[in-house]
Amino acid sequence: MLDDLKVIHERDVQDALGVAAKQWQQLKHVYETGGTKPEIANCSNIIVGGMGGSALAAMIVSSWPGLDKPFEIVRNYDLPAYVDEKTLFIASSYSGNTEETLAALNKAEELGAQIVIICSSGKLAERAKEKGYMHYVIPSGLQPRMAVFYNFTALIQLFEEAGTAQKGSLDELRQAANWLGEKAEELLPTIPTDKNPAKRIALELVGNSPVIYSGVKFFPAAYKWKININENAKNIAWCNYFPEFSHNEFQGWASHPVEKPYKIVDINSSLEHPRIRPRFEITEKLLSGRRPSPETVIPEGDTLIKQLLWTIQLGDFVSIYLAILNGLDPTPVELIEKLKTELKNI
């Protein structure tokens, strides 16, 4: 089925595969910002308030390049008690209308935090204009999960210009983008299943609930796989990371029934802490016969950022091919939109 271009076009009505193939271009976007630039050098901590894909972009920053100040991601209506005038608060929402992020922004303003806005439009854009906040305008027209690289690029530009991220991070990201574009060509629908790892993995996952595991550095990639399998394939999925997995969830796999309706994907990079890879190996040995054998993904690339981006991109394609196998259009998220509508009426 996945080699039948007619079926793919019939089910991928809004060309999610085409969007995925061009996501690398988002990493080369250059932002022009207006508003008052905060004095980030004088900030003692940084918080990103965001949900879903907007929070995910900040998660990637935590793995690469990392920051020289305490950094927290808030997926909530409220903020930590330590927030004050020396906090940089970044309100991040693709639509600009995420109610949790707007509520957290209100709290940040009450506490006197310095503010930056990242969004495409909506109420956050209006607030940025009204208050004169520094505003990174993300190009519109995409589903939020398909614009994560735009958001990530905005954060890297902000943090490097402020001297909070390592100098040269933005250049390294641009170089990685070109390489990622070349790797995307290996995952296109015109590449047959026997030569296309995304199609092959999707065929392994179909009809089951995927569980994605990684080490800490690659957890943003594992989480992106989960998001996309949920939203693109409309398929339940979970994720977790080592070493935390070893202290609780590991034991959970030992219970009956032995035949479990799951598929395991292990994202296993040599760039994780050296104690992580042995945990993958010992886990598979001790749980053999108690859970499905994992589909192991070895990230490609000679740097951490290349490996992270490659793994995320692979998962994007896997989730879209899985949607096609499920007989679904990957792009719409009608149930989420209904939820938002219901919440507005309360």
One Martini backbone bead per residue (centre of mass of N, CA, C, O) as a GRO file, in nm:
protein
  346
    1MET     BB    1   0.056   0.062  -0.021
    2LEU     BB    2   0.313   0.266   0.023
    3ASP     BB    3   0.369   0.234  -0.310
    4ASP     BB    4   0.090   0.380  -0.360
    5LEU     BB    5   0.036   0.692  -0.477
    6LYS     BB    6  -0.271   0.703  -0.492
    7VAL     BB    7  -0.332   0.639  -0.197
    8ILE     BB    8  -0.167   0.865  -0.072
    9HIS     BB    9  -0.324   1.103  -0.205
   10GLU     BB   10  -0.608   1.025  -0.093
   11ARG     BB   11  -0.516   1.047   0.222
   12ASP     BB   12  -0.307   1.294   0.174
   13VAL     BB   13  -0.467   1.571   0.116
   14GLN     BB   14  -0.253   1.800   0.261
   15ASP     BB   15   0.046   1.713   0.235
   16ALA     BB   16   0.231   1.607   0.481
   17LEU     BB   17   0.477   1.495   0.328
   18GLY     BB   18   0.563   1.767   0.205
   19VAL     BB   19   0.612   1.909   0.473
   20ALA     BB   20   0.824   1.713   0.588
   21ALA     BB   21   1.031   1.753   0.346
   22LYS     BB   22   1.051   2.088   0.430
   23GLN     BB   23   1.139   2.136   0.734
   24TRP     BB   24   1.441   2.216   0.703
   25GLN     BB   25   1.381   2.515   0.613
   26GLN     BB   26   1.309   2.628   0.899
   27LEU     BB   27   1.621   2.634   0.997
   28LYS     BB   28   1.669   2.905   0.790
   29HIS     BB   29   1.518   3.104   0.933
   30VAL     BB   30   1.480   3.464   0.952
   31TYR     BB   31   1.445   3.691   1.213
   32GLU     BB   32   1.241   3.977   1.262
   33THR     BB   33   1.236   4.209   1.526
   34GLY     BB   34   1.040   4.361   1.773
   35GLY     BB   35   1.062   4.562   2.023
   36THR     BB   36   1.172   4.494   2.341
   37LYS     BB   37   1.477   4.410   2.450
   38PRO     BB   38   1.588   4.207   2.668
   39GLU     BB   39   1.800   4.159   2.959
   40ILE     BB   40   1.935   3.859   2.960
   41ALA     BB   41   2.207   3.890   3.115
   42ASN     BB   42   2.027   3.973   3.387
   43CYS     BB   43   1.920   3.700   3.405
   44SER     BB   44   1.859   3.408   3.620
   45ASN     BB   45   1.616   3.296   3.434
   46ILE     BB   46   1.429   3.054   3.225
   47ILE     BB   47   1.102   3.054   3.059
   48VAL     BB   48   0.881   2.827   2.893
   49GLY     BB   49   0.557   2.878   2.763
   50GLY     BB   50   0.399   2.565   2.667
   51MET     BB   51   0.251   2.346   2.421
   52GLY     BB   52   0.350   2.081   2.282
   53GLY     BB   53   0.535   2.191   2.022
   54SER     BB   54   0.631   2.444   2.184
   55ALA     BB   55   0.770   2.276   2.407
   56LEU     BB   56   0.953   2.100   2.228
   57ALA     BB   57   1.154   2.315   2.134
   58ALA     BB   58   1.269   2.349   2.425
   59MET     BB   59   1.365   2.059   2.462
   60ILE     BB   60   1.586   2.069   2.249
   61VAL     BB   61   1.754   2.287   2.388
   62SER     BB   62   1.828   2.110   2.636
   63SER     BB   63   2.007   1.919   2.450
   64TRP     BB   64   2.031   2.155   2.219
   65PRO     BB   65   2.285   2.344   2.339
   66GLY     BB   66   2.211   2.480   2.573
   67LEU     BB   67   2.234   2.663   2.882
   68ASP     BB   68   2.370   2.919   3.123
   69LYS     BB   69   2.081   2.885   3.250
   70PRO     BB   70   1.816   2.840   3.408
   71PHE     BB   71   1.572   2.594   3.271
   72GLU     BB   72   1.216   2.605   3.197
   73ILE     BB   73   0.916   2.414   3.140
   74VAL     BB   74   0.572   2.527   3.097
   75ARG     BB   75   0.266   2.319   3.132
   76ASN     BB   76   0.065   2.578   3.222
   77TYR     BB   77  -0.111   2.833   3.404
   78ASP     BB   78   0.140   2.852   3.581
   79LEU     BB   79   0.405   2.952   3.808
   80PRO     BB   80   0.673   2.971   3.968
   81ALA     BB   81   0.771   3.127   4.267
   82TYR     BB   82   1.058   3.251   4.148
   83VAL     BB   83   0.932   3.457   3.985
   84ASP     BB   84   1.069   3.762   3.837
   85GLU     BB   85   1.248   4.036   3.711
   86LYS     BB   86   1.485   3.797   3.641
   87THR     BB   87   1.285   3.677   3.438
   88LEU     BB   88   1.254   3.492   3.144
   89PHE     BB   89   0.958   3.502   2.945
   90ILE     BB   90   0.833   3.259   2.710
   91ALA     BB   91   0.573   3.290   2.484
   92SER     BB   92   0.451   2.980   2.331
   93SER     BB   93   0.245   2.993   2.025
   94TYR     BB   94   0.140   2.933   1.725
   95SER     BB   95  -0.152   3.067   1.738
   96GLY     BB   96  -0.177   3.259   2.015
   97ASN     BB   97  -0.434   3.086   2.189
   98THR     BB   98  -0.322   2.949   2.432
   99GLU     BB   99  -0.452   2.937   2.744
  100GLU     BB  100  -0.209   2.858   2.921
  101THR     BB  101  -0.010   3.073   2.810
  102LEU     BB  102  -0.180   3.323   2.874
  103ALA     BB  103  -0.191   3.275   3.179
  104ALA     BB  104   0.118   3.277   3.225
  105LEU     BB  105   0.160   3.564   3.119
  106ASN     BB  106  -0.005   3.709   3.331
  107LYS     BB  107   0.177   3.620   3.563
  108ALA     BB  108   0.443   3.741   3.458
  109GLU     BB  109   0.345   4.031   3.468
  110GLU     BB  110   0.280   4.044   3.774
  111LEU     BB  111   0.601   3.964   3.842
  112GLY     BB  112   0.796   4.128   3.626
  113ALA     BB  113   0.878   3.992   3.382
  114GLN     BB  114   1.044   3.919   3.106
  115ILE     BB  115   0.938   3.947   2.755
  116VAL     BB  116   0.859   3.690   2.506
  117ILE     BB  117   0.732   3.627   2.172
  118ILE     BB  118   0.595   3.318   2.016
  119CYS     BB  119   0.423   3.353   1.701
  120SER     BB  120   0.180   3.404   1.439
  121SER     BB  121  -0.074   3.503   1.622
  122GLY     BB  122  -0.320   3.637   1.792
  123LYS     BB  123  -0.317   3.726   2.123
  124LEU     BB  124  -0.009   3.742   2.145
  125ALA     BB  125   0.033   3.947   1.918
  126GLU     BB  126  -0.138   4.167   2.047
  127ARG     BB  127   0.031   4.192   2.307
  128ALA     BB  128   0.299   4.267   2.176
  129LYS     BB  129   0.194   4.530   2.050
  130GLU     BB  130   0.077   4.666   2.306
  131LYS     BB  131   0.362   4.619   2.493
  132GLY     BB  132   0.636   4.584   2.321
  133TYR     BB  133   0.723   4.304   2.259
  134MET     BB  134   0.922   4.072   2.174
  135HIS     BB  135   0.877   3.929   1.831
  136TYR     BB  136   0.828   3.607   1.692
  137VAL     BB  137   0.727   3.540   1.362
  138ILE     BB  138   0.554   3.278   1.258
  139PRO     BB  139   0.473   3.108   1.008
  140SER     BB  140   0.183   3.029   0.863
  141GLY     BB  141  -0.033   2.730   0.778
  142LEU     BB  142   0.017   2.524   1.011
  143GLN     BB  143   0.063   2.280   1.206
  144PRO     BB  144   0.221   2.289   1.501
  145ARG     BB  145   0.383   2.011   1.463
  146MET     BB  146   0.496   2.141   1.171
  147ALA     BB  147   0.655   2.405   1.340
  148VAL     BB  148   0.897   2.338   1.534
  149PHE     BB  149   1.149   2.448   1.376
  150TYR     BB  150   1.070   2.740   1.390
  151ASN     BB  151   1.075   2.762   1.698
  152PHE     BB  152   1.363   2.664   1.744
  153THR     BB  153   1.504   2.888   1.577
  154ALA     BB  154   1.410   3.123   1.750
  155LEU     BB  155   1.555   3.034   2.009
  156ILE     BB  156   1.843   3.029   1.899
  157GLN     BB  157   1.855   3.322   1.813
  158LEU     BB  158   1.797   3.444   2.089
  159PHE     BB  159   2.027   3.300   2.261
  160GLU     BB  160   2.274   3.382   2.095
  161GLU     BB  161   2.235   3.693   2.094
  162ALA     BB  162   2.242   3.681   2.427
  163GLY     BB  163   2.471   3.461   2.520
  164THR     BB  164   2.329   3.174   2.623
  165ALA     BB  165   2.441   3.042   2.381
  166GLN     BB  166   2.650   2.904   2.188
  167LYS     BB  167   2.865   3.004   1.974
  168GLY     BB  168   2.745   2.891   1.650
  169SER     BB  169   2.465   2.747   1.657
  170LEU     BB  170   2.324   2.866   1.407
  171ASP     BB  171   2.527   2.764   1.197
  172GLU     BB  172   2.499   2.464   1.266
  173LEU     BB  173   2.199   2.450   1.197
  174ARG     BB  174   2.218   2.526   0.897
  175GLN     BB  175   2.401   2.289   0.818
  176ALA     BB  176   2.206   2.065   0.914
  177ALA     BB  177   1.974   2.134   0.721
  178ASN     BB  178   2.100   2.046   0.455
  179TRP     BB  179   2.141   1.752   0.539
  180LEU     BB  180   1.840   1.692   0.604
  181GLY     BB  181   1.734   1.732   0.317
  182GLU     BB  182   1.883   1.485   0.202
  183LYS     BB  183   1.754   1.271   0.399
  184ALA     BB  184   1.453   1.310   0.310
  185GLU     BB  185   1.476   1.162   0.031
  186GLU     BB  186   1.470   0.865   0.172
  187LEU     BB  187   1.136   0.914   0.266
  188LEU     BB  188   0.982   0.922   0.026
  189PRO     BB  189   0.715   0.788  -0.154
  190THR     BB  190   0.911   0.701  -0.403
  191ILE     BB  191   1.037   0.520  -0.194
  192PRO     BB  192   1.065   0.211  -0.134
  193THR     BB  193   1.024   0.004   0.128
  194ASP     BB  194   1.311  -0.151   0.105
  195LYS     BB  195   1.444   0.174   0.122
  196ASN     BB  196   1.231   0.270   0.362
  197PRO     BB  197   1.228   0.318   0.697
  198ALA     BB  198   0.950   0.451   0.749
  199LYS     BB  199   0.773   0.238   0.618
  200ARG     BB  200   0.874  -0.008   0.777
  201ILE     BB  201   0.795   0.092   1.061
  202ALA     BB  202   0.494   0.135   1.009
  203LEU     BB  203   0.438  -0.168   0.952
  204GLU     BB  204   0.519  -0.255   1.246
  205LEU     BB  205   0.299  -0.063   1.404
  206VAL     BB  206   0.047  -0.150   1.294
  207GLY     BB  207  -0.217  -0.220   1.529
  208ASN     BB  208  -0.063  -0.057   1.755
  209SER     BB  209   0.102   0.058   2.053
  210PRO     BB  210   0.339   0.278   2.082
  211VAL     BB  211   0.672   0.269   2.241
  212ILE     BB  212   0.903   0.522   2.332
  213TYR     BB  213   1.261   0.508   2.360
  214SER     BB  214   1.522   0.681   2.553
  215GLY     BB  215   1.726   0.904   2.629
  216VAL     BB  216   1.758   1.218   2.743
  217LYS     BB  217   1.862   1.365   2.482
  218PHE     BB  218   1.623   1.203   2.299
  219PHE     BB  219   1.340   1.277   2.416
  220PRO     BB  220   1.234   1.487   2.213
  221ALA     BB  221   1.206   1.273   1.990
  222ALA     BB  222   1.017   1.077   2.134
  223TYR     BB  223   0.794   1.291   2.179
  224LYS     BB  224   0.745   1.349   1.876
  225TRP     BB  225   0.649   1.072   1.806
  226LYS     BB  226   0.406   1.076   1.990
  227ILE     BB  227   0.260   1.323   1.879
  228ASN     BB  228   0.238   1.218   1.580
  229ILE     BB  229   0.087   0.956   1.635
  230ASN     BB  230  -0.153   1.091   1.762
  231GLU     BB  231  -0.218   1.315   1.526
  232ASN     BB  232  -0.169   1.170   1.255
  233ALA     BB  233  -0.265   0.855   1.325
  234LYS     BB  234  -0.465   0.831   1.561
  235ASN     BB  235  -0.258   0.702   1.785
  236ILE     BB  236  -0.166   0.550   2.046
  237ALA     BB  237   0.103   0.677   2.262
  238TRP     BB  238   0.429   0.641   2.416
  239CYS     BB  239   0.685   0.764   2.657
  240ASN     BB  240   1.038   0.730   2.753
  241TYR     BB  241   1.332   0.723   2.980
  242PHE     BB  242   1.661   0.692   3.029
  243PRO     BB  243   1.679   0.572   3.358
  244GLU     BB  244   1.385   0.583   3.470
  245PHE     BB  245   1.263   0.320   3.360
  246SER     BB  246   1.437   0.125   3.555
  247HIS     BB  247   1.257   0.224   3.831
  248ASN     BB  248   0.955   0.104   3.701
  249GLU     BB  249   0.850   0.022   3.408
  250PHE     BB  250   1.016  -0.233   3.381
  251GLN     BB  251   0.836  -0.406   3.577
  252GLY     BB  252   0.561  -0.381   3.418
  253TRP     BB  253   0.639  -0.589   3.183
  254ALA     BB  254   0.618  -0.864   3.369
  255SER     BB  255   0.330  -0.884   3.324
  256HIS     BB  256   0.027  -0.981   3.250
  257PRO     BB  257   0.022  -1.035   2.945
  258VAL     BB  258   0.249  -1.137   2.720
  259GLU     BB  259   0.049  -1.046   2.509
  260LYS     BB  260   0.096  -0.729   2.378
  261PRO     BB  261  -0.046  -0.422   2.222
  262TYR     BB  262   0.265  -0.360   2.132
  263LYS     BB  263   0.532  -0.133   2.030
  264ILE     BB  264   0.884  -0.101   2.010
  265VAL     BB  265   1.099   0.197   2.038
  266ASP     BB  266   1.450   0.242   2.007
  267ILE     BB  267   1.655   0.519   2.090
  268ASN     BB  268   2.007   0.457   2.008
  269SER     BB  269   2.267   0.651   2.122
  270SER     BB  270   2.616   0.719   2.159
  271LEU     BB  271   2.560   1.025   2.289
  272GLU     BB  272   2.497   0.922   2.534
  273HIS     BB  273   2.536   0.810   2.815
  274PRO     BB  274   2.732   0.527   2.874
  275ARG     BB  275   2.487   0.391   3.060
  276ILE     BB  276   2.252   0.354   2.850
  277ARG     BB  277   2.310   0.122   2.651
  278PRO     BB  278   2.316  -0.110   2.864
  279ARG     BB  279   2.016  -0.078   2.940
  280PHE     BB  280   1.898  -0.170   2.677
  281GLU     BB  281   2.029  -0.454   2.674
  282ILE     BB  282   1.928  -0.560   2.951
  283THR     BB  283   1.629  -0.516   2.905
  284GLU     BB  284   1.599  -0.714   2.669
  285LYS     BB  285   1.695  -0.965   2.817
  286LEU     BB  286   1.486  -0.956   3.070
  287LEU     BB  287   1.220  -0.909   2.860
  288SER     BB  288   1.224  -1.158   2.714
  289GLY     BB  289   0.889  -1.256   2.638
  290ARG     BB  290   0.730  -0.988   2.782
  291ARG     BB  291   0.784  -0.837   2.512
  292PRO     BB  292   0.833  -0.682   2.244
  293SER     BB  293   1.052  -0.645   2.017
  294PRO     BB  294   1.253  -0.403   1.923
  295GLU     BB  295   1.277  -0.110   1.737
  296THR     BB  296   1.583   0.007   1.623
  297VAL     BB  297   1.718   0.337   1.646
  298ILE     BB  298   1.994   0.478   1.469
  299PRO     BB  299   2.126   0.763   1.465
  300GLU     BB  300   2.211   1.001   1.236
  301GLY     BB  301   2.519   1.149   1.249
  302ASP     BB  302   2.808   1.361   1.374
  303THR     BB  303   2.594   1.507   1.561
  304LEU     BB  304   2.361   1.591   1.782
  305ILE     BB  305   2.177   1.766   1.601
  306LYS     BB  306   2.155   1.570   1.367
  307GLN     BB  307   2.034   1.334   1.525
  308LEU     BB  308   1.783   1.475   1.626
  309LEU     BB  309   1.664   1.564   1.352
  310TRP     BB  310   1.658   1.287   1.216
  311THR     BB  311   1.468   1.148   1.422
  312ILE     BB  312   1.231   1.338   1.390
  313GLN     BB  313   1.191   1.303   1.085
  314LEU     BB  314   1.137   1.004   1.085
  315GLY     BB  315   0.881   1.020   1.268
  316ASP     BB  316   0.712   1.188   1.080
  317PHE     BB  317   0.693   0.978   0.852
  318VAL     BB  318   0.588   0.741   1.010
  319SER     BB  319   0.316   0.875   1.102
  320ILE     BB  320   0.204   0.920   0.814
  321TYR     BB  321   0.213   0.626   0.718
  322LEU     BB  322   0.030   0.527   0.947
  323ALA     BB  323  -0.219   0.685   0.863
  324ILE     BB  324  -0.250   0.549   0.589
  325LEU     BB  325  -0.286   0.262   0.709
  326ASN     BB  326  -0.545   0.376   0.879
  327GLY     BB  327  -0.716   0.558   0.668
  328LEU     BB  328  -0.591   0.859   0.711
  329ASP     BB  329  -0.573   1.194   0.764
  330PRO     BB  330  -0.302   1.353   0.909
  331THR     BB  331  -0.379   1.662   0.964
  332PRO     BB  332  -0.629   1.656   1.115
  333VAL     BB  333  -0.775   1.769   1.459
  334GLU     BB  334  -1.086   1.757   1.548
  335LEU     BB  335  -1.097   1.683   1.852
  336ILE     BB  336  -0.925   1.919   1.953
  337GLU     BB  337  -1.112   2.141   1.844
  338LYS     BB  338  -1.359   2.057   2.012
  339LEU     BB  339  -1.232   2.098   2.286
  340LYS     BB  340  -1.179   2.404   2.258
  341THR     BB  341  -1.476   2.480   2.218
  342GLU     BB  342  -1.581   2.372   2.487
  343LEU     BB  343  -1.397   2.548   2.672
  344LYS     BB  344  -1.512   2.828   2.577
  345ASN     BB  345  -1.810   2.749   2.714
  346ILE     BB  346  -1.699   2.765   3.036
   0.00000   0.00000   0.00000
